[in-house]
Amino acid sequence: MSQSPHAVLFACSRNLVRSPIAEALLKAKVGDRVYVDSCGARVPPEDESGSGADTLMCEVMAEIGCDLSGHRPKTFENLEDASFDLVISFTPEAQHRAVEMARGRAVEIEYWPIYDPTLTEGSREARLAAYRDVRDALAVRIAARFGD
């Protein structure tokens, strides 16, 4: 497959942190030249998603000028279009769903094992640091995969 896909999907378990961050970072990089979306393998529990946007995720993205406060988690079933030529998954569960979705079609699937910062315990500052680490690691991977 070429280095420049036409449609990219980022997928994780719940579409709360990693996949929306990656979606926003790639959109900022490529603008409207590439269709970019994100989803989760399953819907997060209501108390976990709250309004839909993880507050710490919103905070670390706001630090780089990206407003994700309007993000609402969605699943593979909620995608408006499933015509992706590249799916990047961050969890084994999302990887499995991506393989199912791609069956019989020419879709490149990549697995990027990125740490889930929601698993970080400790002070608010320690948790924010974990979110920043994930944001920055995703930025590096995206730059490497899609060019600087």
C-alpha positions in Angstrom: 0.0 0.0 0.0 1.2 3.5 -0.7 2.4 5.8 2.1 -0.6 8.1 1.7 -3.9 6.3 2.4 -7.1 8.0 1.5 -9.0 7.0 4.6 -7.6 6.2 8.1 -9.3 4.7 11.1 -7.8 4.7 14.6 -9.4 2.1 16.9 -9.0 1.3 20.6 -11.2 -0.4 23.2 -13.5 2.5 24.1 -12.7 5.5 21.9 -12.1 7.7 24.9 -8.4 8.7 24.8 -5.9 7.1 22.4 -8.0 6.9 19.2 -9.5 10.4 19.5 -6.0 11.9 20.2 -4.6 10.1 17.2 -7.5 11.2 15.0 -7.0 14.8 16.0 -3.3 14.7 15.5 -3.5 13.2 12.1 -6.3 15.6 11.0 -4.1 18.5 12.1 -1.3 17.1 10.0 -3.2 16.2 6.8 -6.2 18.5 6.9 -8.9 17.4 4.5 -6.5 15.5 2.1 -7.2 12.3 4.0 -10.4 11.1 5.7 -9.7 10.4 9.3 -12.0 8.9 12.0 -11.8 6.9 15.2 -13.9 4.4 17.1 -13.8 1.9 19.9 -14.5 -1.8 20.0 -17.2 -1.3 22.6 -19.2 1.5 24.2 -17.7 2.8 27.5 -19.9 2.5 30.6 -22.0 5.7 31.0 -20.2 6.7 34.2 -16.8 6.3 32.5 -17.6 8.5 29.5 -19.6 11.1 31.3 -20.3 13.7 28.6 -18.3 11.7 26.2 -15.0 13.5 26.4 -12.3 12.4 28.9 -11.4 15.5 30.8 -7.7 14.8 31.1 -7.6 14.0 27.4 -9.2 17.3 26.6 -6.8 19.1 28.9 -3.6 17.7 27.3 -4.9 18.3 23.8 -5.9 21.9 24.7 -2.2 22.4 25.6 -1.4 22.0 21.9 -4.3 24.0 20.7 -6.8 21.2 19.9 -10.3 21.3 21.3 -11.7 17.8 21.8 -14.4 18.7 24.3 -17.1 17.8 21.8 -15.8 14.3 21.3 -18.4 11.5 21.7 -17.2 7.9 21.8 -18.5 5.6 19.0 -18.0 2.0 18.0 -17.3 0.2 14.8 -21.1 -0.1 14.3 -21.5 3.7 14.5 -19.1 4.5 11.7 -20.7 6.5 8.9 -18.4 4.9 6.4 -16.3 1.7 6.7 -14.3 2.3 3.5 -10.9 2.7 5.2 -7.7 1.6 3.5 -5.7 1.8 6.7 -6.8 0.9 10.2 -4.5 1.5 13.1 -5.5 -0.3 16.3 -4.1 0.3 19.8 -5.6 -2.8 21.6 -5.9 -6.5 20.8 -9.7 -6.1 21.0 -9.7 -3.3 18.5 -7.3 -5.2 16.3 -9.7 -8.2 16.2 -12.6 -6.0 15.3 -10.5 -4.3 12.5 -9.7 -7.7 11.0 -13.4 -8.6 11.0 -14.3 -5.3 9.4 -11.6 -5.7 6.7 -12.5 -9.2 5.8 -12.6 -9.5 2.0 -11.4 -6.0 1.3 -8.0 -4.4 0.6 -7.4 -2.8 4.0 -4.0 -2.4 5.7 -4.1 -3.0 9.4 -1.4 -1.9 11.8 -1.1 -2.5 15.5 0.5 0.2 17.6 0.6 -1.0 21.3 0.2 2.4 23.0 -0.3 2.5 26.8 -3.8 3.3 28.1 -3.2 6.4 30.3 -6.6 5.8 32.1 -4.8 3.0 34.0 -2.4 5.4 35.6 -3.0 5.9 39.3 -1.7 8.6 41.6 -1.9 12.4 41.7 -3.7 14.4 39.1 -0.3 15.6 37.9 1.0 12.0 37.5 -2.1 11.1 35.5 -1.7 14.2 33.3 1.9 13.3 32.7 0.8 9.8 31.5 -1.8 11.4 29.1 0.9 13.8 27.8 3.3 10.8 27.2 0.6 9.1 25.2 -0.2 12.2 23.2 3.5 12.7 22.5 4.1 9.1 21.6 1.2 9.2 19.2 2.6 12.3 17.6 5.9 10.6 17.0 4.3 7.5 15.6 2.1 9.6 13.3 5.0 11.7 12.1 7.0 8.5 11.4 4.1 6.8 9.6 2.7 9.7 7.6 5.8 11.9 7.2 6.9 15.0 8.9 
